[in-house]
Amino acid sequence: MEQYIIKGGTPLVGEVVIGGAKNAALAILAAAIMTDETVHIDNLPDVNDINVLLEAMEGIGARIKRIDRHTVEISGGSVHDFSIDYDYIKKIRASYYLLGALLGKYKHAEVALPGGCNIGSRPIDQHLKGFRALGAEVEIEHGKILADSEQLVGSHIYFDVVSVGATINVMMAASMSEGMTILENVAKEPHVVDVANFLNSMGANIRGAGTDVIKIKGVSKFHGTEYSIIPDQIEAGTFMFGAAVTKGDVTVLNVIPKHLEATIAKLVEIGCEVEEFDDAVRVVSKGKLRHTQVKTLPYPGFPTDMQPQMGVALALCEGTSTITESIFENRFKYLDELARMGAVSKIEGNSATIEGVEGFSGARVSAPDLRAGAALVLAGLAAEGITIVDDIVYIQRGYERFEEKLRELGAEIEKVSSEKEIQKFRLKVS
């Protein structure tokens, strides 16, 4: 079992290059099998979730050629199986995007009910509602979603709740249906727009992604394309909060500042200096940080995936702060771990009240999920003494070369897998 061991107290200083957006990449990879021609995708993050999805796609017959760590060629012409096994879906929830892709192209799909991080209820009822509205028969049998249709037909669909997954999945299926589909109350996240742009580059006719209404005129066939995935706003935000909590000076490169507006606004509120460039953002943290209130909301609101990182920063701010989590109901588990390091908080329902402390002390903590794990690493970087973070497999699902990038910014952090390596690190930094 691998762990991170961290000696805190060193400000993060320097530049870090942000990789491709994991959440965009997962949907785009799934959509790539919707053409028989070759699709060339670059700026792909080299993280566990991506590699698992590519394995699942190979398992149904897609030809996958890894050009390098961040580039892949995919050909869906050899797909011969429309059933995605539970072994893949339990590892990464985003395997369910193969449902919309397979249903759109082949009018049939079988995908196990999804797994992923345990951050709360993530129902798929809106996905199924959308598929049924397009004319598919959808059943759940023996733990699998079975979707089948003679012909998908465009429809007017109003989602009951804003759902990124449902917006993307139904958009994929509708893009190869007959006639016009109108989706309302849709998600507007940057990766929704990126998937729409990718589908359009293959020949889809999708308009309005990023607004309240998406209009899709179905086409019968897609062609090959070359496409580069957008930068990861959550990876960027994580390093930006790393600067905030360590009193550092970090410039994140290869970003779209527009995607980071909500994160930037909160960093400024708590007292950081933020400078924006065309494709970079610099965060400088000096002196005391100030308390604030945060509520997670669908884009363009403050992202739920940045909530744990924000919570770590608020625990070091002067005064009392509150976080209201409106997306997932089980996303405060990291606060119990943070308490081991000296943080003071109280959770009531979907809100947390956080009392700022002077500093953290190093402790052994466990990553409860992907973003919470990254946040606990930030806490360790800000703490006095040694921190050990267990269960880092969660973190590796979504961050490429995480500890290496942190070391390039001056952090004292190592990935270890034995007590002997832990002792060796302690001797080195003592």
N, C-alpha and C positions, 0 to 999 in steps of 0.2 A: 504494500500500500504506500503510494507516494505521498509526500507531504512537502509543504513549504516551510522553511525555517528562516526567520527574519530577525535581523538586529535593527531595531528602530532608531529614530532620532536624527536621521540624515535627510535633509531637504532634497526633493527631486528637482534636478536642474538639467535643462538641455532640450533637445528636440526628439520627437518620437513620430515615426511614420505609421499612420493608421491603415489597417488592411480593409479588404472588402467586407460589406455588410453581410453577416451570417444569415440574418432573417430574410434578406432579399435573395441571397445565393441559394438557399434551400428551395424556395419556390421556383426560382428560375431554372435550376437543375431539373426539377420535376417537369416543368413546362417544356424543356428541351426535347423530350421524347415525343412531342406532339407533331413533329415532322419526321419524314423518312430520310431527309437530307442531313448533312453534317452540321452541327452547331459548335461554334468555337467560343468559349467563354473564358475571359481573363479577369484579373483582380479577384480571384477566388480565395477566400481565407482557408488556410490549411489547419482546420480544427476538426475535432473528433466527429461532430455532428455531420459535417460535409462528407467525411470519409465513409460514415455509416450509410448515408443516403446513396452515395455512389455505389456502394456494395449492393444495396437493395435494388437499385436500377439494373445493375449487372445481373442480379438474380432473376429478373424477368426478361432478360435477353438483350437489353440495350448494350451497345458497344461503347465502352468507355476507354479513352486514351488520355493518360495524364502526360501532358507536354512538359510541365514542370510543376513546382509546388503550387503555383497560383493560376495555372492554365489547364483547361481540359477540353477535349473534343468529344462530343456525344453524338451517336447516331441511333435514332429510335426505330429505324427501319427493320431491325431484327427482333423487336419485342414480340414474344410468343406466349407470354403468361400475363394474366391480368390480376394476379393475386399476390398481395404483399404480406409476408409472414409477420407474425407477432414478434419474432426475435428482433426485427428491425424497428417496428413501431414502438415497442416498449422502451427502446433506447432513445429515440428522438420522435417527438410528437409531430414534427413537420413532415414525416413520411406520409401523412394524410393528404398532402398536396398531390400525390400520385393519383388520388381518387378523382379530382377534377380533371387532371391531365388525361388519364386513361378513359374516363367517361366521355370527355370531349372528343377524343380522337377515335376511340374504338367502340364507344357507346356501352361499355361494360367495364366494371371495376370491382375488385374485392380487396378491402383493406381492413386489417385488424383495428379495433378501437384503440385510440392513441394513448401513449404514456407521456414521458417527459418529466421535467422538474415538478416536485410537489409544492406548488406555490398557491394552490387553490383550485376551485372548480373551473374547468374550462370546457363547458358543454359544446357539443357539435351540432345541436339542434338547428342552428341557423344555416349550416352547411347543407343539411339534409332538406330543410325547407326550400332552399334555393334549387337544389337538384330536382326535387319533385315539381317545383314550379316550371322547370324547363321540360318536364314530361318524363322524367326518369322514374322508374319504380325503385324504391329504396327500402330495404329491409335490414334488420340487424339479427343475425343468426350465428350462434356458437361463437360469440365474441368478435364477429366480423361484420363490417358494413358491406352489403351487397347492393350495387347500383347497376341498373340495366335499362336500356331504352332502344326502341326501334329507330327513333329519330328525335333528337333534342330540338325543341322549338322555342324561339325567343319569347320572353315574358316580361311583365312588369313586376319587380320584386322589391318589397320594402322590408329591410331587416329590422327585427324587433329591438335588437341591441347592436351597437357598433362593434363589429368583430373583424379584426385583420384577417384571420384565417378564413372565415366564411367569404369575405369580400374577394380574396385572391382565388379561392377554390371555385366559387361560382363564376367568377370572371373568366377563368380558364375554360371551364366547361361551356359557357355561353359563347365564347369566341369561335367555337366550331359548331354552333347550333344553326338552325334555319331561321332567318329573319332577325328582328331587332329585340334586344334585351335592354331594359332600363333598370339599373340598380339604385335604390335610394337608401339613405341612412347608412352610407358606406364608411369604411375606415379610410383615412386620408394620409396615413403614414408614408414616409418617403419610400419604403420598400414596396408598398402597394403601387406607387407610381412607377417604380423601377420595373416591376413585373409587367405592368401594362406596356411600358416602353419596349421591353424585351419581346412581348407577344406581337406588338406592332412591327418590330423589326423582322419578325418571321412572316408577316403578311396579315396579321389580325387588324381589325378596324375598331379600335377602342378609343373613346373620347371622354374626357372629364375626370380621369383619375387624378386624385388630389383635391377634388371638389366634393360637394354633397351628392352629386348625381353622376353615375357612370353610364354611358350609352355604348352599347356593343352591337355592331352589325356583324352577324355571323358569316364566316367564310368556310369553304369546303376543304381547303388544303393550305398547309403552311410550307414555307421553304426554309432552307438553311440560312444561317446568319452568323455574324461575329458581334460579340457584345461584351462590354466591360461593366462590372458590377459597381454600384455606388459605394463610397466609403462608409464604414460602420460608425454611426453616431453614438452608439452605446460604448464601444471601445474608446472612442475619443473622449466622451464624457467621463469615463472611469479615470483616464489619465489626468483630465482637467481637475477632478476632485482630488486626485493624488497630490497635485500641486497645492491645492487648498489646505489639506490636512497636515502636510509636512512642512508648511511655510516655504514652499518651493517656487520655481519659475520654469514652467514647462510650456513649450510650443508644440501643439499637435499639428502635424503636416498631413496633406492629402485628405482634407475634409471639405465639406460643404457647410460653411458657417450658418446658412439659413436653416439647416436641419438641427442646429444646436441652440436655437434662440431661447427655448425654455430653460435649458441647462445654464446658458450664459446669464440669463436674467437672475437666476437664483444665486449664482456665484457672486454676481455684483451686489445683490441684496445682503449677503452675509459679509461683504467687505473685501472681496478680491478685486484686483485690477484685471480687466479683460481687454485685450486688443485683438481686433479682427482684421484679417487680410483676405485676399481673394480665395485662397485655398488653405488657410491656416488660421489657428486661433492661439493666442498666448495668454496664459493665466499666471498671475503673480500674486502670492499671498504674503502679506506683511502684517505683523501686529495681531491684535485680538480680532476674532471673528464674531459677528453679531447673530443673534437668534432671528428666526423667521418662521413663517407658516408655509407649508407645502401641501398641495393636493394633487395626486396623480390623476391624469385625464388622458383620453385619446388625443393623438396628435391634432393640432399643434400645442396641446397642453404638456405639462411636465410628465415625462415618460415613466411608467411603472418600473421599467428595467433600470432606471437611475435612482429609484427610491432608496435601496440599501446604501448606496454610495453617499447619497444626500444625508441619510440618517447618521452615518459615521461622522460626517462633517458637523452636523448639528449637535452631536454629543460633545464636540469640542468648542462650541460657540458659547459666548456669555449669555446667560439668561435661559428662559424656557421657550422651547420650540414645539411645534406640533406638526405631525404628518398625518394626512388623511389618505388612505389607500382605497381608491374607488374602483380599481380594476380587478385585483385578486384579493381574496379574503385571508390568505395564509402566507403573507409576505413579510411578517415581522419576526420570523423565527431567529433571524440574525441578532436581534436585540438581546435575547437570552445569552447568546455567545459573547456579545459585546459587554454584557454585564461582568463577565469574568475578567475583563480588562479595566473595569472601573467605571463604565458608563452607567448612567442612572436614567431609567425610563419606565413608563407605565403604559400598558396597552389596554384600551377599552374598545371592544368591537373593532371597527375598521380605522380607529385612530390611535396614534401613539403620542404621548407627551414625553419630551426629552429634556432633562435638566442638564445644562452644560457643565462639564468638569474641566479642571485645569489641564489634565492630560491622562493618557492611558498608561497602564503598566502591562508589560508583556505577559502572555499566558498561553495555554494550549487551548485552541478552539477548533470547532469543526464546521466545515462549509455545508450549510443545509441545502443550498441550490447554487446555480451558476452565478447569478449577480450578487447574491449574499456572500458567496465565497470570495469574489473579487473585492467586495467591500471590506471583508475581514482582513484581507491582505493589506489594504490601505490603512486599516486601523493598526496593524502590526508595524507598518512603516512609520506611523506617527507615534508609536508607543515607546516608552523607556524600557530597555532590556530586550529579552528574546521572546519572540512569539512563534508558535508552531501552529500551522493550519493543516488540519487533517481533511481527508475526503476531497483532495484537489482535482479528482477526476471530473467533478462538476465544472470546475473552472476551465479545465482543458476542453470542455465541450464548446466553448465560445470565445476563447482568447488564444491567439497564436503567439507563441514565443513570449508569454506574459512575463515570466521571471527574467528572461534575457533583455527585454525592452526596459524593464524596471532597473536592471543593473546598468544599462547604458545611460540611465538618468541618475546614477549614483547610488542606487539602493543596495543594501547588503542583504541579499536574498539568495537562497539556494533551493533546488529541488532535491530532496533526499528520500531514501527508502529503507533506512535502517538506523538503529540506535547508534551504531558506530559512526555513521555519517553525521548524525546530529552532534555527537561529542566532538568530532573533528571540526565542525563549523563553530562550535562554542569556543574551542581553543584558538581558532583562527581570528575570531573577532574580540577575544578577551584582552 
